[in-house]
Amino acid sequence: MSDAAETLAMVSESGYFGPARVLDVDADSHRVRVLLDTSVKMWVTPALPCPHAFKWGDTVLVAGRPDD
């Protein structure tokens, strides 16, 4: 198994808590695409309404597990 696949498996099984960089924002669905420090890219939903408009390059805190 490649390092990236092992990392994705670890993130999938145990969840993730750490920094991520914003890659894209979908204003219609209120989701943000991020790059985790494990090199995994995923779409996430902000937990709290925030007046801040996310933009490419922002660093955000990501916590949670992938959707089932």
C-alpha positions in Angstrom: 0.0 0.0 0.0 1.4 3.4 -0.9 2.1 6.1 1.8 -0.9 8.2 0.6 -3.2 5.2 0.7 -2.1 4.3 4.2 -2.6 7.9 5.3 -6.1 8.0 3.8 -6.9 4.7 5.5 -5.7 6.2 8.8 -7.8 9.3 8.3 -10.8 7.2 7.3 -10.6 5.0 10.4 -9.6 7.4 13.1 -10.8 10.8 11.9 -8.7 13.9 11.7 -7.9 16.9 13.9 -5.4 19.4 12.6 -4.6 22.2 10.2 -5.7 22.3 6.6 -5.3 24.7 3.7 -8.3 26.0 1.8 -8.2 25.0 -1.9 -11.7 25.9 -3.1 -15.0 27.2 -1.8 -18.5 26.1 -3.0 -20.8 29.0 -1.8 -23.9 27.2 -3.0 -23.4 24.1 -0.8 -21.4 26.0 2.0 -18.6 23.5 1.7 -14.9 24.1 1.6 -12.3 21.9 -0.2 -9.1 21.5 1.9 -5.7 19.9 1.8 -4.9 18.2 5.1 -1.3 18.1 6.3 -1.5 14.4 5.5 -1.7 15.4 1.8 -5.4 14.2 1.6 -7.8 16.5 -0.2 -11.5 16.5 0.9 -14.6 18.6 1.0 -15.6 19.7 4.5 -18.5 21.7 6.0 -17.8 24.5 8.5 -19.1 23.5 12.0 -20.1 27.0 12.9 -21.6 29.9 10.9 -18.7 32.3 10.4 -18.7 35.8 9.0 -15.3 35.1 7.5 -15.4 34.3 3.8 -13.0 31.4 3.3 -10.5 31.9 0.4 -7.8 29.9 -1.3 -4.7 29.6 0.9 -6.4 30.2 4.2 -5.3 27.9 7.0 -8.2 26.3 8.9 -8.7 23.8 11.7 -10.4 20.6 10.6 -11.9 18.1 13.0 -14.1 15.1 12.3 -14.5 11.9 10.4 -15.4 11.3 6.7 -19.1 10.9 5.9 -20.4 7.3 5.8 
